[in-house]
Amino acid sequence: MIYFDNAATTYPKPKTVYQSVMAAMTEYGANPGRGSHAMAIEGARVIYETRELLAQLFNLDDPMRVIFTFNATDALNQAIKGVLNSGDHVVTTAMEHNSVLRPIKEIEKQGVENTIVQCASDGRVNVKDIEAAVKENTKLVATTHVSNLTGTIMPIEEIGQMCKRKNLLYLVDGSQSAGVLDIDMKKYNIDLLAMPGHKGLLGPQGTGVLLINCDSVIRQLKEGGTGSESSSMVQPDFYPDKLESGTHNLPGIAGLNAGIKYILNKGTKSIYSHEKKLIDLFINEIKKNPKIKIYGPEDIDYRCGVVPINIEGIDSSDVAYRLDTEYGIAVRPGLHCAPLAHKTIGTDKIGAVRFGVGPFNKKPEILAAAKALNEISANQ
Ligand SMILES: Cc1ncc(COP(=O)(O)O)c(C=O)c1O
């Protein structure tokens, strides 16, 4: 199988990720932080080390402000619902995933206002449009770093500067960029950074992270056991315990630990450069075919990881089915959990076939995919 569904979750993972998951289950599979025996202490050590690795990768001072979640959706819900109150206003963009749009729409019912800034047909956003949407009661700006539909890279550094100037909180959805592009929370003025552990960070599914680089009050969305202040019936008020109730996903976090070590060792520059070359090659191969429509920025410098396409006259599900059954190529067709992004690029009725590359894809796989698309378009 040639795997191009890396935007949904990366596959394969580095071998060390599988080994670390196995070791966490077989060698020290106790409940981390809940006992004082050697296995529980080892589990807690691995979890703390993973906080340190994440703080290092994203330039956050305090590893205790690294919050483990179940996925990016969980981290985004925590950030959005944790900081916004009735009467507040949030600005976001039309390129967001439903894990940003749906929580924002949900809290509209509780009196949190929102403005959704429109984007260009290649997914790019103008920072001036975001700034123009800011009102007196705006508390938060929430944008993705990279669109999961078009791969468009958003100008997060400029948006962060604007937020700092206007004293607004800035939440970045790093789901498609973490582990691939450089994200410096301090330099870019990012207050809250949410991401999955199972995409670019190369960890297992069931892992996600929220990094906190601000002192604003963040309400917890759930309460429970934390292994700390156990004589109290009240949720602890310190990080990470305030936002992490219940048993951790230790095998997942141990795998994530190995994924981040792989990235730190390789360097995001080298991972990004590899993926950029593959995408460039893919686009150059398929753009010669007039029946193939490619969405997203033409300039490769504004695109990361993802190329959505359609073949004239064939439904995206049929293209994906033929790629899978006739060529052994895995992609995702249809709608990609970003309804306004589809409207923005004009695919809300037809969907698109999404190719998402990862660090382990190779040039011959790209050439095979391009050849397969050309054959499918010729034999409809
Ligand atoms: C941009 C973006 N945000 C959020 C998510 C949600 O990630 P998860 O499935 O880990 O909750 C995704 C996943 O596809 C995504 O691409």
The ligand as an SDF file (V2000), in Angstrom:
LIG
                    3D

 16 16  0  0  0  0  0  0  0  0999 V2000
   -6.5870   21.4050   10.9200 C   0  0  0  0  0  0  0  0  0  0  0  0
   -7.1300   20.3280   11.8080 C   0  0  0  0  0  0  0  0  0  0  0  0
   -7.6150   20.6560   13.0120 N   0  0  0  0  0  0  0  0  0  0  0  0
   -8.0890   19.7270   13.8600 C   0  0  0  0  0  0  0  0  0  0  0  0
   -8.1040   18.4020   13.5290 C   0  0  0  0  0  0  0  0  0  0  0  0
   -8.6590   17.4060   14.5160 C   0  0  0  0  0  0  0  0  0  0  0  0
   -7.6730   16.5020   14.8860 O   0  0  0  0  0  0  0  0  0  0  0  0
   -8.0500   15.2150   15.7890 P   0  0  0  0  0  0  0  0  0  0  0  0
   -8.6800   14.2420   14.8640 O   0  0  0  0  0  0  0  0  0  0  0  0
   -6.7330   14.7580   16.3410 O   0  0  0  0  0  0  0  0  0  0  0  0
   -8.9730   15.6590   16.8360 O   0  0  0  0  0  0  0  0  0  0  0  0
   -7.6100   17.9980   12.2880 C   0  0  0  0  0  0  0  0  0  0  0  0
   -7.6540   16.5730   11.8940 C   0  0  0  0  0  0  0  0  0  0  0  0
   -7.8160   16.2210   10.7610 O   0  0  0  0  0  0  0  0  0  0  0  0
   -7.0870   18.9830   11.4130 C   0  0  0  0  0  0  0  0  0  0  0  0
   -6.5840   18.6590   10.2330 O   0  0  0  0  0  0  0  0  0  0  0  0
  1  2  1  0
  2  3  1  0
  2 15  2  0
  3  4  2  0
  4  5  1  0
  5  6  1  0
  5 12  2  0
  6  7  1  0
  7  8  1  0
  8  9  2  0
  8 10  1  0
  8 11  1  0
 12 13  1  0
 12 15  1  0
 13 14  2  0
 15 16  1  0
M  END
$$$$
